């Protein structure tokens, strides 16, 4: 699962499950023992849990980087490695 961003102890990943079409463009977030997944457009929590401060950081980051996230989603769906996105 390629890392696309890291900031403030938060790691963000995007991957394609082989043979399993994803339901909608999204990314995965890991922070310590917390995990969550977020939709790209609009940036919203799909499942999981993060502490409130990290939740706000991830949502702000996703809002600022929606175009890059969408481009990475399209790359991943074509079997290409996603590009790194700068954190905040």
Secondary structure, DSSP 4 states (H G I P E B T S, - for coil): -EEEEEETTEEEEE---TT---SSSEEEEEETTEEEEEETTTTEEEEE---HHHHHHHHHHHHHTHHHHHHHHHHHHTTPPPPP----
